[in-house]
Amino acid sequence: MRKLCPNVDHENGLDTVLEVPIPEEMFTNMGTNAALRWRNLRALMKAQSAANTNVNNGKSSSHLSATSNNEFMALLKLVGTPLIPFQVHLDLTFNFSVRDYSIEASTAKYIVHQYVAAAGGQAALNSVNSMYAVGQVKMLGSGMQQGEDSVQMKGKCEVGGFVLWQKNPDLWYLELVVSGYKISAGSDGKVAWNQSSSQPSHANRGPPRPLRRFFQGLDPRHTANLFECAVCIGERTVNQEDCFILKLETASELLRSQSTSHVEIVHHTIWGYFSQRTGLLIQFEDTKLIKMKAGKRNEVFWETSIASTIEDYQYVDNINIAHSGRTTARLHRYGETLNHRRKIEENWRIEEVDFNICGLSMDSFLPPAEMKRDTSHTGEREAGEN
């Protein structure tokens, strides 16, 4: 990962630290020679000036098979910054009686206890009050295709990097740069928000919620507390690992708090696949169905299904963290005359993780000053952001 940009104007000048480290492959693709690459990288640091111009002018884009730059940014949000519908508290407290729960719920709690032990133990996880992570991503997408046929991936792979900060409780901030386009998202403990170069910042409806990326083996505390209230629904083999399946359904009142007058979240279901051999999370899935009013009688449905396979667990300060994996997002739009599908794949790798960051204050998680709470959304933006 490249973290510094040299001072090309002054030979003896200090290097500039990149806000978001980028992969060497992304830097290489920025130009045909070193001088051009540095100039393009510097332009990227200045709010992606070239990219913003194209985005704001609405010019066409070939990234992830998108038909416009605005659509590409919406797809980046769909895969890069989706949220989980639940508020998840980070303090681990396991005090329950088996007699107070059903067999399915008691089994799930036992599986979560085994997961906590495999991830490093309750004492080690509770000792964490903040986290920092740097990673790289490679994305590939399909166009929006008609009918029930299998969706075909096409185009070139888009490369990027991200930096993620998190602090107890409910504070987090993500910056993601892919192919010169940047999106950011965060939570200040009161509201979750996101912004991009093509759209103004806005707040998500409902209480603050965690980033889905935390549950891709990156934060065991989030994962353990999320599935503490799940039920065990069976077993399945995933990546040649026999796994227990834990399932969570979002309560109807929580869905209503995240819906609007024109957009109704019908359901949002989460599954976790935990290895019977190691106790670790092997796959994380969630499916969300949204109903949108397209007229007096017409309704359009958007179903988003995202599945993440999680690999390469390594200990960092006695906590077992996944360092790579693949996320596949499937988007299905249907209605009276509609039946469209598309797919986006993201291969991700964690390059750095650290805990208990000194000097990380509330100021690091403040939302943009111009942010306004949205009351309605449209199209793929709504499908990917809520």
N, C-alpha and C positions, 0 to 999 in steps of 0.2 A: 504494500500500500504506500502510495506517495503522499507525504504529509507536508512537504515544504515546496514553495515556489521561489526560485532564486530572483534576486533583484537584477533584472535585465537592463535597467537604466543606469545603474551605478555598480561598477565592478566590485567595489569593496563594501557595497551596501548589505544590510542584513537580509537574510531570507525571510519570506513571509510564511507564517503557519496557515495551512489550509483549514478552514472551518470544518470541512468534511473531507477526510482522506479519500483518495480515489485509487482504484487498482491501476497497476502499471499498464494493463491492456487498454484501459480507457485513455490513459495519457498517450500511448502509442498511436491510438486512432485519431488523435487530435490534429495531426498534420504529417506531412511527408518528411519534415526535417526537424531538428531540435529547436531551432529558432522559432519556427511556426508553431510548434507545440507549446512552447512557453508563452507565446503571444496569445494563443487561444485559451490556455489555462488561466492567464491573467484576466482575459475577458470574462471567463466563467466566474472567477472570483468577484468580479464587479457586477454582481446580481445577474450573471448569465446574460449579459447585454445582447449578444447576438441571438440567443435562444428566446429571450423575452420579446424581441422585436418580431420574430416569426410567430410566436404564440399570440401576441396581442393583435397582429394583423390577420390571424385566423388562417394562415397558409397551410397547405396540405402537409401531411407527415407520413413517412413510411415506417416509423417506429412502432413495433408490436402490431404491424398491419393496420394501424389506425388510419382513418381517412382525414384527420386533421390533428393539429397540435393540441387543441383543447381535448379531443377524444383521447389522445395519448396520455395527457395529464390525468384524466379521469381513470384510465386503466392503471396508471402508476399508483393512484390512491387506492384503487380496488385491491391491489396485491400488496402494496407497500405499507399502507397505514390503516387497515381496517381495525375496528374496535370490537371488543367483546361486550355483550349486552349487560353483563353483571358488574356491580361494584365488588371489588375483591380486596379485603383487608389483609395486611401482610403479616400480622402477628399470628404465629402458629400456636393454637391451644387445642389439645386433643383430650377432652374429658367427656366421655359419653358411656352410657350403659347399653349393652346389646339388646336388652329387653325393651328399650324405648323405641326401637326402630324395626322396620321390616327386614326380612332376610336379605333382600336386594340392597337396601341402604346400609345395613351392617357390613355386608361383604364389601361394598364400595369403600367404607371407612377403613376397613382392614387393609385393602389394597393401597389406599392413600398413605396409611402409616408405613407400609413397606416401601412405598415410593420415597417418603421423607428420609427413611433410613438409608436407602440407596443413593439419595442425592447428597448425603453428608451428615444427616442427623438434625434433630430439632434445635439443639444448642447452636450448631454452626449456622443454620439458616436464620435463626433469630438474632444472631450477632451482626447481621448485615443491616445497615441503615441507608445505604446508597449504593449505586452501581453505575458503571460506565462500560460501554461496549462499542467496538468498531468492527465493521464487517464489509464484505463485498457481495454483490449480487450479479447474476446473469439472467436476463429475461428473454423469453421468446413467446410470440403470440400469434393467434390466428385472426382472420377477419371475421366479421359477423356473417354467419352462414345460415342459409334457409334450409328448413327441413330437419328430419331425424337422422340424417347420415352422420357418420363420425366426422368430427371437426379436425381439419388438417392444419398443422402448424406450418408457417412459412416465414420468409424474410430472414434477416440476419439477427444475431444475438445482440441484445442491448446490455451494456456493461455499466456498472455503477458502484457506489459505496454509500455507507450510512454511518452515522454516529448517534448513539442513544444514551441519554442520561436518565437516571431514575432515583427518587428519594422518597422515603416514608413521610407521610402517607399520601397516596394518590397523586404524587408529583412525577411527571415524566416529560421528556422532550426528545423528539426525533428529527433529524435532518437526513434526507435521502436525495442523492444526485445520481441520475441515470442518463447517460448520453447527453450531458450538458443541461438537463432540465432538473430543477430542484423543487421538492415539496417538503414541507415541514408540518409537524403536528405535535400537540402537547396537551398537558393537563396541569392546571394550577391548583388542583384540589377542590375546585368549585365547578369547573366546566372543562370539558374536552373540546379542542378546537383543531383546525387545520387550515393551511393556506398553500397557495402555489403561485407561480409567476403568471398564470393565466386567469386566476380567479381571486377575488378578495378573500381575506380571512373570514371565517365564520365559526360559530359555536355549534356543536352538536346538541341536539335536544336531549333532555333528561339529565340525570346525575352524571358526574365524571366517571369515565370508564377506562379500563386499562387497554393498552395496545395489544393486538393479537400476537405480535412478535414475541412478547414476553413468554407466551405459552409454547413456543417452539424450542423448549429445552433450555431457555436462556435464564429464566427466573423460577426456580423450584418453589419458592414461597407462593407466588401467584398461582402456580399450577395446583399445589396441595390445597390451598384454601378454596379455589374454584371447585374442585371435585370433591371436597368434603361433604357437600350436600347432594352428590350424584347417586345414581343407583347402578348396580351391576346388571347388565342385560345379557351376558353370555361371553363367548370366547371366539377368537378368530386368529388366524395365522397372518402376520404382517411381516414382510421381509424375512421370511423363514424363522420368525419368532412367534411362539405361541403367546397370545395376549389375552388379558381380560379387557372387556369393553365396559367403560363407564359412560353414562348418558346423563345429560342435563337438559331440561326444557325451561325456557324463559317464561316466567309468570305473565299472565295476560295484563295485569296492571302495569308491569314494567314495560311491556311492549307498547301500551297506550301512551306512556310518558315519553316514549321516543318517536311516536308517530305525529303526523300533522293532519290538518283538515283534508288535504289532498293525497296524502301518502299514509297508508296503513301497513305496519309491519305485522304480518299474519302470524308468523312463528319464527323462532330462531333457536335451533337445536345444536347442541355441542356433544361431541364424542371424544373420549380419550382412550387410547389403546396402550395398556401397560404390560410390559414383558413379564411373563410368569417366571422367567429364569433370573433376570436381573432386578426386576421391580421398577425399572426406568420407563419413562414415557417414550413410546416408539412412534406413535402417530397421533396427530391432533386434527380434528375435523370440525367444521361447523357449516350449517346450511341455514340460509335466511330467505324467506319469501316475503316480497313486498307487493302490495296492490296499489296501483295508481289510477286516479280518475282522469281519463282522457277526454271526457265529455259527459253529457247528461246520462248516457246509458253505457258508453264504452268504458271498459276497464282493461288495463294492461298490467300483467304480472311480470315481475323480475325475480328470478330465483338464482341466488348466488351460493355456490358450494365451493368451499376451500378446504383442501386436505394438505397437511404438511407431514412428510416423513422426516424423522429426526435421527441423526447419526453422530458418530464421533464424539462420544462423551469423554471429557477430560476434567481432571480435578484442578480447580483454581482456588487457592486458599481454603482447601478442604471441602469445597462445594463442587459437585459433579455437574458440569455444564456441557450441553450439546454444542459442538463447534461447526456442524454443517448439516445440510438437509435440502430437501426440495419441496416447494409449495406449488400446488396446481389449483388454479381458480377456474371454475366453469360458470359461465353466465348464460342463463336461458331467459329469453324474453318471449312471452306468448300472450295471446288474447284471442279475440274473435277471428281476426284475419292474420295474426302474427304467429310465427314460430321460428325464432332466430336463436342461434347458439354461437358462443365463442369460447376460447380457452387461452389462458396465459399461464406460463410456467416460469417459476423463479428458482434458480439454484443459488443458495446462499452459503456463505462461510464466515464464521466469526474469527477475526484476526487478533483481537485484544479484548480482554475482560478484566476489570478491576472492581474491588468493592471498597466501601467506606471511604469515599472521596473527600478529602479535606477541602474546606472552603466552598463547598457546593451550597449556595444559599437559595432562598425563595426567588431572588431576582433572576435566576437561571431558568425559571419556569413560567415567567409572566407571559400572558397572551399578547398578541400585537395590539397596540393602542387603538387601531382603527377597527378592531373586531366588533361585529354586531351579531347578535343571536339571530339565526335564521328561523323563519317560520314555514318555509317551503323549499323543496328541492325538485330537481327535474332529472329525468333520464338516468344515465349510468352513474352520474354523480351521486344520486340518492342511493342507488344500488350498492355503491362501494363505500360510502362514508358513514352511514348510520351504524 
